[in-house]
Amino acid sequence: MNWLFPWQDALWLQHMPAAAQRHHALLLRGPRGVGKRRFAEVIGQSLLCMAPAKSALPCGACQACGWIAQAQHPDFLLIEPRIDADAEGEGAGTAKKAPAQVKVDQIREVVGKLALSTHQGGRRIVLIDPAEGMNAHAANALLKTLEEPPGGTLFLLVNHQCGALQATIVSRCRALDLAIPAPAQALAWLHQQGVAEESARLALALAGGAPLLALEKAAPEARARLQTLLSILQLGSSMDPIAQAERLAQYGAAEIVEGMQTWSHDLTARKLGQAISYHVDCADSLARTATDARIEDLLALQRKLLDAKRLAGHPLNTRLVAEDLLLAYRDACGG
């Protein structure tokens, strides 16, 4: 069984199992789509496996591996962001959703379990993904535990956004950086997943070189949704923000923001006479749109998109978000 992605083999041989044995907390850092979660899960399973291989990879056949495969191992604890819904009034029949976060009670619940004996008398694994999903109270609660770590426990923190995690937590972890693989290796892997050559190349560019993210973007539905958004952005200064926002009503705010960020990045690059990075198949459209675009407005648009990205996880009205961003985009294009 291929436990790891091909681009992770060298990192495993270099650091495992020594890093997991010597440290009580590992911070797995890197961009989305490079397989940090998979790497963390394999670390945890290898430590709980009853008969690991010489390479320290799990056997996949013992009772512990079977439990992990079914997400039922009592010593493998997973913490993920949770969405709480609070009723908006008695009998209203609606709910007000807050952004998904790792809450302090989730951390406290796991910390309470750490005081108990392990099921097999060995290690205990706590996986937090994403670590930056912890709110301030949860992060502080975890910090206290990291300062006085319980024996035999390994914390695995998956970190997608560099700088989004408290420095005090980062300083108490052994960091492992999972980088973007070489393009040839990423393309070869995408081909193995059944993605055609041209589709793989375009998807990998859209994903910034991240193979797992590229695989998502190569899916027909994802490509169709992106094409709808691009058809709107290609209208440039002639676009009607209100009418076009209606076409995006079923999109998520994060999806709109991401698509506009990559397009505006390429548009700015084209305006400055630089190479485009993401939408490599849209060079002609970008050149036409860049003709009347104003560089100062494009830079302001990118700042606006960054602010929108920070709020994308909140319960926002997608149509209003789209109208606001498309209006700023049209103005930047010379509208």
N, C-alpha and C positions, 0 to 999 in steps of 0.2 A: 504493500500500500504506500502511496506517495503522501506522506503526512504533511510535507512542506511544499510550498511553491518552489519551482526551480531556482529562482533568484534568492531564496533564503538558505539554501544548503550551506554556502560558505559561512554565513553568519552563525549558523547552528554549530558547525564544526569548530569555529573559532571561540565561541563563548559558552556552549553547553557541554556538560551539565554544571561546569564550575561556577558560572554566574548565579545559577539558581541555588546552588549549595552554599555559597559564601554570603549571599545577600538576602535580606528579609523583604526587600521590595525592589521590583524591576519596573522601570518606566520604558515602555515601548513607544518610541516617537517616530513620526513620519507622516507624510501626506495620506489622505484617504485613498484607498484603492490599491495599497501595496501588500495587504495581507497581515497587518499587525494583529488582528483578532485571532486569525488562524495560528500564528506563531505563539501567541500567548496561551491558547488552548493546548497546543502540543507540549509546551513547557509544563503546564499543569498536569496533563495526562501522563507525561513521562515520569513525573515525581510520584504519582499515585499508582502507576503500573506495577504489577507484581513480578513481571519478568521483562524488564526493558532490554533492548538490544545493546550491543557494545557501543553503538553510536549514541546511546541514551534515549533513542526514540522509543515510544511505547510499542508494546507487542501487538495490541489490538485484539487479543484473544482471551486475556484473563478476565476474571470477574470484575475487577476495577475498571478496566477498559470498557466492558459491557455496560456498566452503570453510567459511565461518562457518556457513552454513545446515546443513552436514553435520557441524558440530563437528570440522572437520579443519584449521583454519587454524593453521599452526605458530607464529604470532606472537600467538595469542589463547590465553592459558593460564588455565584454570579450576581453582580449588582449592575443594573442598567437604569437609565432614566425612566421615571414614572410620570404619567399624566394624571393629575387629580382633577376630578370634576366636582364643582360645588353648585348645588341647585341655586337657581336665580329667583327663588321664591316658591312658596308652597303651591303645589298644583300647577306650576308653570309648565312643566313637561319639557323644560330645556335645561341645558347645563352650560356653565361658563368654564371653559378649559384654560388652564394655565399652561405655560410651556413645559415640555418634558424636562425633568431634572432628577438628579439623584438627591433624595431628601435625607435629612439628618436621622430620621427614624430608621431608614434603611441601613445606614452605617451603624447605628446603635444596635440594631437587631443582630447584625453580623458580629459585632464586637462581643455581644453577649454570648454568642455561640463559641467564640474563641476561648472562653473560659472553661468549656467542657472538654472532655477527652475526645480524641479523634476516633472515628469508627474502626480504623485498622491499626491504631497505635502508631501511625507514621505522620506524614506531612499533612498540612491543610492548605488549600489554595483559595485565595480571594481574588477574583477577577473583576475589575471595574472598567466598564467600557461604555462611553468615553469618560476618562477621568475628569476632563474639563466640564462634564455634565453635572458635577457636584455643585450645589449651591454653597454659599459661604458657610452656613452652619454645618453642612455635611463635611466640607473640606476641613473645617476646624476640628470636628469630631475625629476624622481620620488622622489628622496630624498628631493628636494626642496618642493614638495607638501606634503610629509610626515611630514616635519618640521612645516608646517603651513597648517594642514589638513582642508579642507572645511567642514563646519558643515553638519551633516547628512550623510556623506559618509563613507562607510566601504570598506577598501582595503583588499582583500583576496589574499595572495601570496602563491602559491603552490611551495614548494621547495623539489626537489628530491635528490639533491646532497649537503650534509652538507659541509659547508665551501666554496661553490662556489658562495655565495652571499655576497655582500659588507657588512662588519661589521657595517657600519653606517646605512644601511637599516635595518639589523637585530635588531639593538638596538632600533629602533623606532617602532617595532612591538611586539605584544603579541604572543609568540610562543606557538603552540600546537603541541605536538609530537605524530604522529600516528605510532605505532610500529607494528612489525610483530605479528600476532595473535598466540595463542597456536596452535601447530600442530593438535591436535584433532579437534579444531574448524575450522581450515582451511580445513582439510580433509572432515569434515562433509559438509561444504559449497560446496566443489568441487563435492561431491557425489550428492548434490541437483541439481547441474548444469548438471548432467548426465555423469560425468567422472567416469569410473570404478575404483575400489579400487587400483589395482596395477598401473594403469596409473596415478592416482591421487598422489600416493606416490612418484613415480619417478619424475613427473612434479614438485611437491612441493620441492623436493630436488634440482632439477635444478634451480628453482626460488628462492632458498635461503629462502623458507618459505613464500614468498609473494603470496597470493591466486590468485589475478587477473593475475599476470604474469604466475603463474602455469597453469591457464586456457588457456592462449595463447599457452603455450608450450605443452599442452596436445592435441591440435588440430592435426589431422593426417598429414596435410601438414607440419606443424612446426616440428613434430617428424621425418618425412621423410628427411627434409632438414638437421636437426641436425645429423641424422644417416649418411648421406653422408659425412659430415665434420668429424665425429668421425671415419668413416672407413678410412679416409686419415690419421688422427692423430695416429691411431692404427698401421700404418705401421712403425712408429718410424724412426730409422736411415736408413731403406731401402727405404724410400719415395723419390720420384723424385719431388722436389718442383715446377719445371716449368710445368711438365705434370699435376700434381695435381691441380695447380692453375687454369688451364684451366677448370677443373670441377667446380670451384667455381666462374666462370666468371659472372654468373647471380646473385650471392649473393651480398648483401651490405657489405661495409667494416665493419660497426658496428656489423653485424651479425657474420662475421668471427672472429672479435676480441673477442666478448663476448664468443663464443664457445671455442676459444683457451684459454681464460682466465680461464674459469671454469675447463677445462681439465688440463691445466698446474698447476693450484692450487692443484688439486687432485693428479697429478703426483708428485709434490713436496712433498705433504704430505705423499704419499706412499714411496717415496725415504727416507724420514725421519722416517719411521715407524709409522706414525700417521694415524688416521682414515680419509677416504675420505668423502667429503661433498656433492658433486654435482652429479657425475656420479656413483651412488651407484650400478648400474647394470653392471658396467664395471670393477669390482675389479680385475678380472684375467688379462684383457688386460692392465690395469694400472700397475699391478705387473710386467708383462713381459717387458713392455716398460721402467719401472723404473730401471730395472736391470743394464743397461749400461749407463743410464743417469747421467750427471754430475751436482751436486747440484749447483755449482757456475754458470753454464750455464743456469740452470733452473731459478735461481733468476734473472739473466740478461735478460732472455726471458720475465719474468713477468714485469720487468721495461720497456722493449721495447713495450710490449702490452699496458701498461698504457699510454705511449706516443702515441701509435696508436689510443687508445680510444679517446684521446683529439682531434685528427684530423679526427675522423671518420665522423663528420658532414660536412667536407669540400669535395669539388668535386674532389675526388681522383680517380685514375685508379685502380679499384678493383683488376684486375689481377696482377698488379705490387705490390700492397699492400700484396696480398696473397703470391706471390712469396717470397717477403722479409721476411714475418713472418714465412712461412713454412721452408725457408732455415735456419733461426735462430732456429726453433724448431728441425729440423733434426740434426743440429749440437749439440744441447743440449742433444739429445737422444743418442749421441755417434757416429753420422755420420761423 
